[in-house]
Amino acid sequence: MAIFLTGSTGYIGALIASNLLTGHSDPLNLLVRAHDQQEAHERLWRSLQLHLDFPRFQELLNSRIQIFRGDLTDARFGLTGDDYARLVRTTDSVIHCAASLNRKSEKSCLNVNLRGTLEVIQLAMGARDQHGLRRFSHVSTVAVAGQRANEVIQEDTAIDWTRSDYDPYARTKKFCEHMVRQLLPDVQRTIFRPSIVLGDSRRPETNQFDMVRAFVFLAGLPALPFRPDARIDIVPVDYVADAVATLHQKDKLAHEIYHLSLGTESETFAQLTESLSKSQGKRGPMFIPKFEKSTSKMVNALAGRAGKIGGLATLLKVFLPYLVWDTVFDNARVVEEIGRHPAPFSQYCLPLLRFSRENHFVFKYRDWPSDAPLNSIARAAPGSPDRPL
């Protein structure tokens, strides 16, 4: 029996997959969008190579991974009847991590987040009815809390249906949580809500640059339109992935919902800029909070235009509401469960920003080795004459 994981080719999902493969014994059923076997294997290698070398990846691909080639938004993921039946039959638990992060596209969020989550829930219901489902873990977001200001948010009071949302991403993820609760009432459920996920506290390398690019731009400004005492809740991806993999594998948990965040230890803009400036031997920026609204208007006006400035404005338009809301998400539950706090951003931000600038915000992926032909790693699925694709 295996863990069905969606989003294994994404930023967070790839590290969850790596943690499950290297720290636990369960096999994985992975849904990968690809036209053929070669593309599926190469996409998975591309996503996991930040965490595994190729020999280890190849070993795990042979022994612990079944790839199901499909699309989250298609009925039954677009799988054949036999492959879908095999996925149901071999799935013991579910970690649903796949999502559209396109905060400005209602269409993308509706299709991937709502329709996709419904397909995953239906798969889980099939497994539950056939042989039982150990756990359904859903990776959500703290953005389900809606528009906030100057608050510390607890897990059980985060969702307020009368409160407006910042964007389609937050709105659809909030309803995804609702679907999980309503449609799987008799299944052990875990909801994970990461805050702003930025960088890995163990290494400078990253292959996710959107938020980093925005921070590099802001770090280079002589003045910032923020309140110096406003807190920003940033959590490293290694903490998020470790929490999801670890808690999913526990027999019993004390709670259903966990904020994966820095919580009340979140640093202020003044603390972050002082740490970054000191480490570079530079003067910190001035803070001019009265320009916050005018900056937002300027960013909105420039967003979508051609050129570098337009691109940066588009990024800032997406993230700016989350940078100025001075809201943090209590993380006492997850800290108690896994026994450690996440690293603060100030401890690892400089290597991350340096790596990003030096590599021009591009991760240099390694190709599939020429001496490792794809047909050498095909294996039959248990109880099946052919490997499911």
N, C-alpha and C positions, 0 to 999 in steps of 0.2 A: 504494500500500500504506500501511496506517495502523497506529498504535499503538492497541490495544484497552485502554482504561483503565476500571477499575471504581472506584466511589466518588467520582466527579467532583463529586457534590453534598455531599460531606462536608468536614470542616475541613481535613484534610491533602490529600485528593484534589483539591479545588478549586484549591489553590495549585500542585499538581503540574501540573494541566491548564493553568493560566495560564502557568506557566513553559515548558511544552512549546510552547504556542501562540505565545508572544512571543519565545522564545529559540531555537527550532528550527523546522524546515520541514515535519516530518511532519504529515499530517492525523491526526485522532483519531476513533476509533470509541468512542462513549460509551454505556454502558448506563444508562438513566435510567428509574426507576419512575414511570409516569404513565398516566393513563387516555386521554389524547388528546394531539395535537400541541401545543395551547396550554399545557397543564399541563407538558409536557416542557420546552418553551422557557422558561417562567416559572420552573420549578424550577432550570434551569441558570443563568439570569440571576441568580436569587436567590443562588446559591452563588458565582458568579464576580464579583459586583459589588463585593466588597471589594478585588478586584485589577484590574478592568478597568472603564473607563467604557462607557456603553451603545453609542456609535458604534463603538468598537473591538470590543466583544462582537458586535455585529450583523455587522460585517465578517467576523469570524472564523467566526461561525455560518454565513454564506453560503459561505465559501471553504474552510474547513478541518475542519469538524465534521460527522460523521454521527451522528445520534441513533438508537439502537435502543431502543424502548420495551419494557422487560422487567423481570423480577424475578430476582435472583441465585439464589433458592432453587427456582425452577421448572425443570423439565426443559427443557434448551436455552433457558433464560431465558424460557420462555413465548412465544418468537418463532414466527412461521410458518415453514414449511419453506424458503420462498424467502429470507426475511430471515436465517434462521440460516445458510443456504448462502452468502449474500452476506457475512455477518460473517466466516465462516471464510475465504472467498476473498480478502477485502481486508485481513485481519489479518496484519501482518508481525512484530509483537512484542506482548507483553502486560505491563501493569503492573497487578497485582491489589492494590488499596488498600482495597476495601470490606471492612467487618467490623462485627460487633456489638460495641460497647464496654460492653454491659450485663454488668458483672462478677459480678452476683448471679443472673443468669438462665441456668440450664443450657440451657433450651429455646431461647432466643434464640441463644446461642453455638453450640449444636449445629446449628441450622438455617442460620444465616447463615455462620458461620465454617467449619464442616465441609462441609455440603452445598453451600454456595455456592462454596467453594474447589474442590470436586470438579467442579462444573459448569464453572468457569473452566479447570481443568486439561484437561477433556475437549475444550473449545473449542480450547485450545492444541495438543492432540494431533491434532485434525482439521486445523488449519493446518499443523502440522509434516508430517503425512503427505501433504498435498496439494501444498504448495509450499516447505516449510521454514519454521522459526521462528527469527528472529534472536536473541531473548532472552525469557526469562520472568523478570520481576522481581516479587518477592513482598514486600509490606510487612508485617512481623511485629511483634514487640515484644520488649524486653529482659526482659519478664515470663516468657518461656519458660525463664529460668534457674531458676525455682522459688524456694522459700523459702531466703533467704540472709541473711547477717549479716556486716558488717564485712569486705567483700571488694572486690577489683578483678577483674572478670570479663573474660576474653578471649573472642573470638567462637567459636573452635573448641572450647572446653571449657564453654560456657554450658549446654548441655543435658545433664542427667543424669537418665535415666529412672527412677532409684531415688529421686529427690528429690520431695517433695510440692510441689504448686502452691498458689498463694494463692487462686485462684478459677477459675471455668469459662472465663473469657476467656483466662487464661494457659494453661490446660490445652488448650483447643481450638486456640489459635494454635501451640502446640508441635507438635501433631499435624498441623496444616496444613503446617508446614515439612517434616515427615516425608513427607507425601503428595507434595509437590512434588519432593522428591529421588527418591522411589521410582517415581513415575509418569512423570517426565520425565528419565530418566537420560542421554539423549543430546542434551539441549537445554542451551544456555548459560543458567545460572540465576544470579540474584542475589537474596540474602535481605537485606532491610534491617530492622534492629531499632532503632526509635526508643526513647529513654528517656521520661521524663515530658515531653510536648510542651506548652509553656505560653507563649502570647503570640508576638508577632512583634517581633524586635529592631529593625525599621525604622520601626514605627509603633505607636501605642497602641491603635488600633482592633482589635477582635476580635469574632467572632460565636460564640465558644465560651467559655462562662462557668462550667462546673461546677467545674473545678479552681481557677479564679480566685476564685470565690465562697468556696471553702474557705480559700484563702490570705488573702483579705480578712478573713475571720472570725478566723483565727489571728493575723494582724498586729495586730488590735485588742485582743488579750488582754494583760493585764499580766504573765502568767506562762505558760510553755509546758512541757508534759510531755515535752520532748525533751532529748537530750544536746547540749550546745552545739557539740561537736566532730564530731557526726554529719554526714556529707556527704549532699547531696541532688542527684541527677543530673537537671538540668532543661535542656532544649534548646529553642531557639525554632523555631517552625514554618517560618520562611523557610529556615533551614539544612537542615531535614529535606527539604522539598520541592525545594530546589536540588540536594541530594545525590542524591535519587532520579532527578530529571529528567536531571541531568548524567551520572551513572554509567550509567543505562539506555542512553544514546545513545553511550557509548564502545564502540569495536570490541572492545577487549580490556581485561579487568580483572585485577588481580593476585590477587584473592581472590573467593570466592563469598559470604561473609557480611560485613556491615558494621554495626557499632554506630553509630547516629546519636545521639550523646550528647555531654555535656560531658567525660566521661571523668575522668581523674585531675585535671583542673582544676575539678572540681565543688566548689561552695562549701559551707561548713558553715552550720548554722543560725545560729551566732553571726555569721558574716560577712554573711549575708543580712539578719538583723534589725538589725545595726549600720548597714549601708548604708541600709536603709529608714528607720530612726529618725533617722539623721543628716540625711538629705535632707528630712525633715519637721520637723526641730527638736524631736524628742521623745526621751524616754528609751527605751532598749531594754527588752524584757521580761526577767524573771527566767527561769532554766531550772531546772526541778525534775524531773529524769529519773526519780526514784523513783516519780512519779505516772503513769508511762507505762502500766503495766498497768491501774491503776484507771481511768484515762481511757478506755482501750479498752473496758473493761467498761461504763462509763457511756454511751459512744457507742453501743455495741451495744444497750443497754437502751432508749435514746431513739429509735433509728433506726426509721423507719416510722410514728412518731406524727404526728398532725395538727399543723399550725402551723409557724411559722418554725424553732423549735428542732428539731422532728422532721426537717424538711427538711435542715437543716445537719448533723444527726447522721447522716442517711442518706448524705450526701456524704462525711463524714469516715470513716464505716465502710468505704466503698469505697476511699478513698485512704490511710487511716492506715497500713496495712501497708507501703506503698511509701514512706512518709515516715520510718519509724523503722528501716528495715533497714540504713542506712549502707552501701549497696552502690553502686558505680559501675562503669561499663562502658567499658573501654578503647576510645578512638576513634582510635588512631594510624593505622589503615588508611584511614578516610575522610578524615582530615586530609591524609594524603599524596596521596590521589587527587585531591582538589579544591583543595588548596593553601591552605587557610585553616581557622582554628579557629572554632567557634561563639561567639557573644557570651554571656558569663555573664549569668545572670538579674539580678544586682544592677545591671547597666547599663541595663536597660529595664523593671524591675519597677514602679517608681513611676508612670510614665505609664500603664502597663497597668492598675494598680489604680485610679488616679484616673479613667480613662475608664470603667471598669466601675462604680465607685460612682456617678459623676455621671450615668450613663445607666441606673442601677438594674438593671444586668446584663441589658440588652436592647439588641440591635443594631437600629437603625432602617433596615430594608430599604426600598429604593426599588421602587415598582411598575413594571411594564412601561409605558413611555411610551405615552400615548394616541394620539400621532401616528405610531406605528410599528406598524401592524396586522400581526398574525402572518402573514397570508397573503402579505405582501410579501417574506418571507424564505424561503419554501419553495423548494427547488431539487431537481432530480433527482439521484439518486446516480449515479455513473459507471456506464454500462452498464445502467442500469435506468430504466424509464419513470416510476417514482415514488420519492419520497424514502423510505427505510426508517424506520419508526416503531417 
